[in-house]
Amino acid sequence: RLPGGLFGNRNERNPMLVLDRKPRQSIVIGGNITITVVSVRGDRVRIAVDAPDDIPVHRDEVHRRIHPPQETER
């Protein structure tokens, strides 16, 4: 774990920020995207995403189907 709620990920130059939020609390990204925790039930978290129409919002598994990872050349 890194300072300030940061956790390392695959790219250590860009660690992942992890925030605690309660239902009805939000975070804002870039001034124009708001993510709000709607509810928490067991291991399920419902979130609402308010983003401009020109910014696509997908669940991770859908995004990976649309944009499969590129194989790196060796």
Accessible surface in RSA format (square Angstrom, percent):
REM  Atomic radii and reference values for relative SASA: ProtOr
REM  Chains: A
REM  Algorithm: Lee & Richards
REM  Probe-radius: 1.40
REM  Slices: 20
REM RES _ NUM      All-atoms   Total-Side   Main-Chain    Non-polar    All polar
REM                ABS   REL    ABS   REL    ABS   REL    ABS   REL    ABS   REL
RES ARG A   1   204.17  85.7 129.18  65.9  74.99 178.6  46.61  63.7 157.56  95.5
RES LEU A   2    65.60  36.5  62.46  44.7   3.14   7.9  63.97  44.9   1.63   4.4
RES PRO A   3   115.49  84.2 100.80  91.9  14.70  53.4 112.73  93.1   2.76  17.1
RES GLY A   4    71.10  87.7   0.00   N/A  71.10  87.7  44.42 121.9  26.68  59.8
RES GLY A   5    13.30  16.4   0.00   N/A  13.30  16.4   9.67  26.5   3.62   8.1
RES LEU A   6    53.47  29.8  53.47  38.3   0.00   0.0  53.47  37.6   0.00   0.0
RES PHE A   7    81.48  40.8  81.48  50.5   0.00   0.0  81.48  49.4   0.00   0.0
RES GLY A   8    39.48  48.7   0.00   N/A  39.48  48.7  10.14  27.8  29.35  65.7
RES ASN A   9    53.65  37.0  36.83  35.6  16.82  40.5  25.06  60.3  28.59  27.6
RES ARG A  10   235.69  99.0 197.37 100.6  38.32  91.2  89.63 122.5 146.06  88.5
RES ASN A  11    62.20  42.9  57.22  55.3   4.98  12.0  28.93  69.6  33.26  32.1
RES GLU A  12   113.84  65.4  95.81  72.5  18.03  42.9  63.13 122.1  50.71  41.4
RES ARG A  13   208.95  87.7 180.87  92.2  28.08  66.9  82.13 112.3 126.82  76.9
RES ASN A  14    96.94  66.8  90.35  87.3   6.59  15.9  28.48  68.5  68.46  66.2
RES PRO A  15    42.94  31.3  26.37  24.0  16.56  60.2  26.37  21.8  16.56 103.0
RES MET A  16   106.48  55.1 100.31  66.4   6.17  14.7  75.21  63.9  31.28  41.4
RES LEU A  17    99.83  55.6  76.25  54.5  23.59  59.3  76.25  53.5  23.59  63.5
RES VAL A  18    67.22  44.2  55.93  50.6  11.28  27.2  58.95  51.2   8.27  22.4
RES LEU A  19    91.61  51.0  64.24  46.0  27.37  68.8  66.52  46.7  25.09  67.5
RES ASP A  20   133.50  93.5 115.35 114.8  18.14  42.9  40.62  95.6  92.87  92.6
RES ARG A  21   107.11  45.0  79.09  40.3  28.02  66.7  16.10  22.0  91.02  55.2
RES LYS A  22   143.95  70.2 142.88  87.7   1.07   2.5  86.92  78.2  57.03  60.7
RES PRO A  23    53.24  38.8  46.60  42.5   6.63  24.1  46.60  38.5   6.63  41.2
RES ARG A  24   202.39  85.0 176.99  90.2  25.40  60.5  73.22 100.1 129.17  78.3
RES GLN A  25    64.57  36.1  60.29  44.1   4.27  10.2  21.77  46.3  42.79  32.5
RES SER A  26    43.13  36.4  26.29  35.1  16.84  38.8  15.98  34.0  27.15  38.0
RES ILE A  27    49.26  28.0  43.52  32.4   5.74  13.8  49.20  35.4   0.05   0.1
RES VAL A  28    97.50  64.2  66.55  60.2  30.95  74.6  66.55  57.8  30.95  83.9
RES ILE A  29    84.50  48.1  81.47  60.7   3.03   7.3  84.45  60.8   0.05   0.1
RES GLY A  30    76.12  93.9   0.00   N/A  76.12  93.9  41.74 114.5  34.39  77.0
RES GLY A  31    69.43  85.6   0.00   N/A  69.43  85.6  32.23  88.5  37.20  83.3
RES ASN A  32    79.80  55.0  61.50  59.4  18.30  44.1  34.48  83.0  45.32  43.8
RES ILE A  33    30.15  17.2  30.13  22.4   0.02   0.0  30.13  21.7   0.02   0.0
RES THR A  34    42.85  30.5  42.18  42.8   0.67   1.6  21.03  28.2  21.82  33.0
RES ILE A  35    41.03  23.4  39.43  29.4   1.61   3.9  39.43  28.4   1.61   4.4
RES THR A  36    34.89  24.8  34.89  35.4   0.00   0.0  23.25  31.2  11.64  17.6
RES VAL A  37    16.49  10.8  16.46  14.9   0.03   0.1  16.46  14.3   0.03   0.1
RES VAL A  38    71.23  46.9  56.73  51.4  14.51  35.0  60.04  52.2  11.19  30.4
RES SER A  39    26.59  22.5  25.27  33.7   1.32   3.1  22.90  48.8   3.69   5.2
RES VAL A  40    75.07  49.4  50.61  45.8  24.45  58.9  50.61  44.0  24.45  66.3
RES ARG A  41   187.77  78.8 178.30  90.9   9.47  22.5  64.92  88.7 122.85  74.5
RES GLY A  42    78.34  96.6   0.00   N/A  78.34  96.6  46.29 127.0  32.05  71.8
RES ASP A  43   139.32  97.6 102.87 102.4  36.45  86.2  49.89 117.4  89.43  89.2
RES ARG A  44   177.82  74.7 174.53  89.0   3.28   7.8  53.86  73.6 123.95  75.1
RES VAL A  45    86.64  57.0  57.99  52.5  28.65  69.0  58.03  50.4  28.62  77.6
RES ARG A  46   162.20  68.1 157.10  80.1   5.10  12.1  45.42  62.1 116.79  70.8
RES ILE A  47    96.56  54.9  70.17  52.3  26.39  63.6  70.17  50.5  26.39  71.6
RES ALA A  48    47.71  43.9  41.49  64.0   6.21  14.1  47.07  66.3   0.63   1.7
RES VAL A  49    57.40  37.8  23.68  21.4  33.72  81.3  24.20  21.0  33.21  90.1
RES ASP A  50   102.78  72.0  98.04  97.6   4.75  11.2  28.48  67.0  74.30  74.1
RES ALA A  51    24.91  22.9   2.56   3.9  22.35  50.9   4.47   6.3  20.44  54.2
RES PRO A  52    45.49  33.2  30.41  27.7  15.07  54.8  42.95  35.5   2.54  15.8
RES ASP A  53   156.00 109.3 118.13 117.6  37.88  89.6  43.55 102.5 112.46 112.2
RES ASP A  54   123.09  86.2  90.49  90.1  32.60  77.1  51.02 120.1  72.07  71.9
RES ILE A  55    58.97  33.6  52.31  39.0   6.66  16.0  52.75  38.0   6.22  16.9
RES PRO A  56   103.71  75.6  76.93  70.1  26.78  97.4  87.72  72.4  15.99  99.4
RES VAL A  57    82.51  54.3  53.43  48.4  29.07  70.1  56.99  49.5  25.52  69.2
RES HIS A  58    83.35  45.6  50.85  35.3  32.51  83.2  41.04  42.3  42.31  49.2
RES ARG A  59   156.51  65.7 143.30  73.0  13.21  31.5  75.94 103.8  80.57  48.8
RES ASP A  60    83.71  58.6  72.51  72.2  11.20  26.5  38.25  90.0  45.46  45.3
RES GLU A  61    82.53  47.4  78.48  59.4   4.05   9.7  44.57  86.2  37.96  31.0
RES VAL A  62    36.07  23.7  36.07  32.7   0.00   0.0  36.07  31.3   0.00   0.0
RES HIS A  63    82.92  45.3  82.92  57.6   0.00   0.0  51.69  53.3  31.23  36.3
RES ARG A  64   128.09  53.8 123.93  63.2   4.17   9.9  42.45  58.0  85.65  51.9
RES ARG A  65   174.77  73.4 147.81  75.4  26.96  64.2  74.59 101.9 100.18  60.7
RES ILE A  66    89.32  50.8  63.29  47.1  26.03  62.7  70.34  50.7  18.98  51.5
RES HIS A  67   105.79  57.8  93.05  64.7  12.74  32.6  59.86  61.7  45.93  53.4
RES PRO A  68    83.11  60.6  77.98  71.1   5.14  18.7  77.98  64.4   5.14  31.9
RES PRO A  69   109.91  80.1  82.21  74.9  27.69 100.7  93.56  77.2  16.35 101.6
RES GLN A  70   160.02  89.5 138.69 101.4  21.33  50.8  59.70 127.1 100.32  76.1
RES GLU A  71   167.71  96.3 139.92 105.9  27.78  66.2  58.47 113.1 109.24  89.2
RES THR A  72   113.24  80.5  92.26  93.5  20.97  50.0  78.13 104.9  35.11  53.1
RES GLU A  73   175.27 100.6 141.77 107.3  33.50  79.8  61.43 118.8 113.84  92.9
RES ARG A  74   267.71 112.4 187.26  95.5  80.46 191.6 105.65 144.4 162.06  98.2
END  Absolute sums over single chains surface
CHAIN  1 A     7197.5       5685.9       1511.6       3814.4       3383.1
END  Absolute sums over all chains
TOTAL          7197.5       5685.9       1511.6       3814.4       3383.1
